[in-house]
């Protein structure tokens, strides 16, 4: 735990988190623009949750040794990862437990003060169907992989949060 405590106070830890998020966002854009897989409403919301983790990583990069900033980054990471996990689980339900009474929205809904789908439509406009499985890898659909990715984020975050309470041991003489 001491290692995780020390590591969470380094810029490298936050940079690694940011690099992973950039990789996953690049994969999403590759699927959309190169493989021509249209993202659905849930895909866009999951993409925003992933960006929330990226924001948390940037926050932690500012001053990881500062407890207030580090805890703000950890909190933002936890909130975004939890929301992403919940969204991905809901998306899996749309794909594997279809129901005419439980469907995703037809259009993304962003706040009036941040209409991302209007500002950056190539990244935030949804044109796909939430219930269709358009891609799979090792027998898992994209939302199932997102459940794994967000769950892994929550597990790593939990270990790092617990490690925050294990500071350096004081020498006794």
VOGU-3710 file (C-alpha; in Angstrom, 3 decimals, decimal comma):
1> xxxxxxxxxx> 0,000/0,000/0,000  2,924/2,314/0,691  3,954/2,023/-2,966  0,467/3,036/-4,185  0,428/5,937/-1,730  3,751/7,235/-3,038  2,883/6,474/-6,659  -0,422/8,396/-6,460  1,573/11,458/-5,430  3,675/11,333/-8,598
11> xxxxxxxxxx> 2,835/12,946/-11,907  3,661/9,656/-13,627  0,621/7,933/-12,102  -1,752/10,615/-13,339  -0,023/10,752/-16,712  -0,478/6,983/-17,142  -4,177/7,348/-16,372  -4,446/10,134/-18,955  -2,586/8,045/-21,554  -4,985/5,124/-21,028
21> xxxxxxxxxx> -7,974/7,431/-21,461  -6,517/8,995/-24,613  -5,970/5,468/-25,959  -9,595/4,466/-25,273  -10,937/7,708/-26,770  -8,737/7,169/-29,844  -10,151/3,643/-30,141  -13,691/5,048/-30,035  -12,872/7,511/-32,804  -11,177/4,751/-34,808
31> xxxxxxxxxx> -14,307/2,595/-34,531  -16,452/5,549/-35,567  -14,463/7,141/-38,369  -12,303/4,318/-39,757  -14,425/1,225/-39,170  -17,608/3,275/-39,820  -19,414/1,997/-36,711  -22,026/4,609/-35,833  -22,019/5,471/-32,120  -25,342/5,325/-30,325
41> xxxxxxxxxx> -26,595/7,633/-27,572  -25,191/5,371/-24,848  -21,833/5,219/-26,654  -21,652/9,006/-26,584  -22,541/9,167/-22,892  -19,927/6,482/-22,138  -17,435/8,518/-24,164  -18,201/11,564/-21,995  -17,723/9,492/-18,830  -14,338/8,385/-20,162
51> xxxxxxxxxx> -13,476/12,045/-20,774  -14,444/12,744/-17,172  -11,710/10,337/-16,106  -9,351/12,185/-18,451  -10,307/15,460/-16,762  -9,604/13,851/-13,382  -6,176/12,775/-14,653  -5,432/16,319/-15,790  -6,522/17,604/-12,394  -4,218/15,160/-10,628
61> xxxxxxxxxx> -1,362/16,131/-12,945  -1,528/19,745/-11,733  -0,130/19,062/-8,276  -0,334/15,409/-7,191  1,497/16,070/-3,917  -1,155/18,612/-2,869  -3,768/16,628/-0,903  -6,707/18,861/-1,916  -5,930/18,605/-5,628  -5,130/14,889/-5,423
71> xxxxxxxxxx> -8,408/14,186/-3,600  -10,313/16,324/-6,124  -8,767/14,212/-8,901  -9,591/10,973/-7,095  -13,168/12,133/-6,508  -13,659/13,154/-10,142  -12,123/9,840/-11,245  -14,484/7,903/-8,987  -17,575/9,813/-10,063  -16,777/9,473/-13,775
81> xxxxxxxxxx> -15,807/5,802/-13,538  -18,968/4,977/-11,570  -21,188/6,858/-14,042  -19,438/5,128/-16,945  -19,878/1,740/-15,278  -23,601/2,390/-14,741  -24,053/3,601/-18,333  -22,176/0,613/-19,776  -24,280/-1,794/-17,681  -27,447/-0,124/-18,916
91> xxxxxxxxxx> -26,150/-0,352/-22,492  -25,457/-4,075/-22,077  -29,070/-4,441/-20,945  -30,319/-2,747/-24,111  -28,262/-5,158/-26,216  -28,931/-8,452/-24,474  -32,324/-7,924/-22,813  -34,218/-6,029/-25,514  -37,576/-4,610/-24,566  -39,866/-2,155/-26,324
101> xxxxxxxxxx> -40,335/-0,481/-22,928  -36,623/-0,042/-22,175  -34,808/1,721/-24,986  -32,235/4,455/-25,156  -33,065/7,944/-26,360  -33,019/8,746/-30,058  -30,830/11,824/-29,580  -28,141/12,797/-27,082  -29,171/15,331/-24,480  -26,514/17,711/-23,228
111> xxxxxxxxxx> -27,085/20,752/-21,045  -27,938/23,998/-22,839  -24,654/25,482/-21,624  -22,620/22,656/-23,215  -24,284/21,263/-26,368  -21,305/19,081/-27,243  -23,148/17,380/-30,100  -23,583/20,783/-31,760  -20,091/22,066/-31,009  -18,207/18,894/-32,002
121> xxxxxxxxxx> -20,645/16,708/-33,953  -17,903/14,442/-35,369  -17,285/13,266/-31,805  -20,586/13,646/-29,952  -23,377/13,074/-32,469  -25,179/9,758/-32,064  -26,453/7,981/-35,169  -26,354/4,318/-34,121  -28,806/1,949/-32,451  -28,127/1,098/-28,787
131> xxxxxxxxxx> -29,579/-2,392/-29,046  -27,417/-3,553/-31,972  -24,182/-5,409/-31,374  -21,985/-3,994/-34,137  -18,603/-5,159/-32,860  -17,285/-7,857/-30,552  -13,903/-9,071/-29,387  -13,316/-12,365/-27,558  -17,083/-12,847/-27,450  -17,768/-9,540/-25,688
141> xxxxxxxxxx> -19,567/-6,566/-27,188  -18,216/-3,032/-26,925  -20,413/-2,105/-23,929  -19,374/-5,315/-22,182  -15,739/-4,294/-22,630  -16,603/-0,857/-21,273  -18,077/-2,506/-18,171  -14,707/-4,238/-17,714  -12,744/-1,022/-18,330  -14,834/1,084/-15,959
151> xxxxxxxxxx> -14,831/-1,695/-13,328  -11,027/-1,907/-13,575  -10,892/1,858/-13,066  -13,039/1,539/-9,945  -10,897/-1,284/-8,551  -7,624/0,591/-9,129  -9,184/3,746/-7,704  -10,343/1,880/-4,584  -6,830/0,545/-3,992  -5,340/4,009/-4,438
161> xxxxxxxxxx> -7,906/5,609/-2,111  -7,199/2,982/0,562  -3,480/3,573/0,069  -3,971/7,266/0,877  -4,339/6,248/4,515  -1,018/4,383/4,567  1,628/7,069/4,793  5,282/6,580/5,561  5,923/4,700/8,772  7,760/6,692/11,369
171> xxx> 11,002/5,317/12,726  10,978/4,477/16,433  14,178/4,639/18,404
//
